[in-house]
Amino acid sequence: MASWIFRAFKSFLALAKSGRSVTEFSKAEQEVLQRILMARRDVRGNRFSRDPICEEDLQTILRAALWAPSVGYSQPWEFVIVTEAATRKQIAASFSEENARALPLFQGEKQQKYQQLKLEGILETPVNVAVFYKQSGKPVLGQTSMPEPGEYSVVCAVQNMWLMARALNIGMGWVSILDPEKVKYILNAPPAYKLVAYLCLGHVREFLEQPELELLQWERRKEMGEVVHRERFE
Ligand SMILES: Cc1cc2nc3c(=O)[nH]c(=O)nc-3n(C[C@H](O)[C@H](O)[C@H](O)COP(=O)(O)O)c2cc1C
């Protein structure tokens, strides 16, 4: 059993790296994708091992981002790879400020729990990636009634990175407790760019089987029946 999973996983990676188009998937491949979806985790702090990420793996993860769907095929994403410790320290300082501001928003037991949470891995990871949305100056097919699909497209790219990283056994954490304007200033981003995601990437000591926030009883996973409606809301 383990051997076919391994073979299927290897062929999935080979296809992903080759860039060949795929028209049909086997049952084994479907199951591998489901395993990757279920095994993806947000990774933080000392769960990262501090081992370096090789350039080939980083390229594979970024290439996965570029395969994401985007409104009007606008591909409105840009990425800044951040490895310098001095830059990451500046970003981490923004996190500390924003995290301190968040604490009083939670009350009682939640506030105590919040204090114990480690909500980023900015300094523990070898590679951070800031992901920006670049608004087009021209009308974009599909984005003429709602402005949001541009940013949604960037989020699709981030999800591709998360899944590809997991398939490579690399952990990724999304940090949104940041002042986006400070991050833009630190990274010298042009005014029209919007920060969508700040990602921490690194090898891990362990991947948790459940979301950490579920294990810590911060939130529980919602059941299908709670969130899926038939035909209309009741
Ligand atoms: C848009 C977005 C922003 C997030 N921001 C943070 C964050 O600032 N810090 C953090 O620790 N986790 C962050 N997360 C991770 C979530 O907490 C995590 O996805 C959730 O707890 C479920 O866990 P899992 O990703 O391991 O399944 C973010 C996730 C998303 C999708």
The ligand as an SDF file (V2000), in Angstrom:
LIG
                    3D

 31 33  0  0  0  0  0  0  0  0999 V2000
   -5.9790   34.7170    5.1900 C   0  0  0  0  0  0  0  0  0  0  0  0
   -5.3110   33.9740    6.3120 C   0  0  0  0  0  0  0  0  0  0  0  0
   -4.5840   34.6750    7.2610 C   0  0  0  0  0  0  0  0  0  0  0  0
   -3.9630   34.0120    8.3310 C   0  0  0  0  0  0  0  0  0  0  0  0
   -3.2110   34.7140    9.2320 N   0  0  0  0  0  0  0  0  0  0  0  0
   -2.5960   34.0630   10.2370 C   0  0  0  0  0  0  0  0  0  0  0  0
   -1.7640   34.7530   11.1710 C   0  0  0  0  0  0  0  0  0  0  0  0
   -1.5770   35.9570   11.1120 O   0  0  0  0  0  0  0  0  0  0  0  0
   -1.1550   34.0490   12.1280 N   0  0  0  0  0  0  0  0  0  0  0  0
   -1.3480   32.6860   12.2610 C   0  0  0  0  0  0  0  0  0  0  0  0
   -0.7800   32.0880   13.1700 O   0  0  0  0  0  0  0  0  0  0  0  0
   -2.1030   31.9960   11.3840 N   0  0  0  0  0  0  0  0  0  0  0  0
   -2.7150   32.6490   10.3790 C   0  0  0  0  0  0  0  0  0  0  0  0
   -3.4710   31.9470    9.4750 N   0  0  0  0  0  0  0  0  0  0  0  0
   -3.5730   30.4850    9.5960 C   0  0  0  0  0  0  0  0  0  0  0  0
   -4.8840   30.0300   10.2130 C   0  0  0  0  0  0  0  0  0  0  0  0
   -4.8820   30.2920   11.5860 O   0  0  0  0  0  0  0  0  0  0  0  0
   -5.0380   28.5440    9.9360 C   0  0  0  0  0  0  0  0  0  0  0  0
   -5.1680   28.3690    8.5460 O   0  0  0  0  0  0  0  0  0  0  0  0
   -6.2200   27.9220   10.6470 C   0  0  0  0  0  0  0  0  0  0  0  0
   -6.0270   27.9760   12.0240 O   0  0  0  0  0  0  0  0  0  0  0  0
   -6.4610   26.4720   10.2140 C   0  0  0  0  0  0  0  0  0  0  0  0
   -5.2900   25.7120   10.4120 O   0  0  0  0  0  0  0  0  0  0  0  0
   -4.5710   24.9250    9.2330 P   0  0  0  0  0  0  0  0  0  0  0  0
   -4.1830   25.9420    8.1950 O   0  0  0  0  0  0  0  0  0  0  0  0
   -3.3830   24.2820    9.8700 O   0  0  0  0  0  0  0  0  0  0  0  0
   -5.5550   23.9370    8.6920 O   0  0  0  0  0  0  0  0  0  0  0  0
   -4.0990   32.6000    8.4310 C   0  0  0  0  0  0  0  0  0  0  0  0
   -4.8270   31.8950    7.4600 C   0  0  0  0  0  0  0  0  0  0  0  0
   -5.4170   32.5720    6.4100 C   0  0  0  0  0  0  0  0  0  0  0  0
   -6.1890   31.7720    5.3790 C   0  0  0  0  0  0  0  0  0  0  0  0
  1  2  1  0
  2  3  1  0
  2 30  2  0
  3  4  2  0
  4  5  1  0
  4 28  1  0
  5  6  2  0
  6  7  1  0
  6 13  1  0
  7  8  2  0
  7  9  1  0
  9 10  1  0
 10 11  2  0
 10 12  1  0
 12 13  2  0
 13 14  1  0
 14 15  1  0
 14 28  1  0
 15 16  1  0
 16 17  1  0
 16 18  1  0
 18 19  1  0
 18 20  1  0
 20 21  1  0
 20 22  1  0
 22 23  1  0
 23 24  1  0
 24 25  2  0
 24 26  1  0
 24 27  1  0
 28 29  2  0
 29 30  1  0
 30 31  1  0
M  END
$$$$
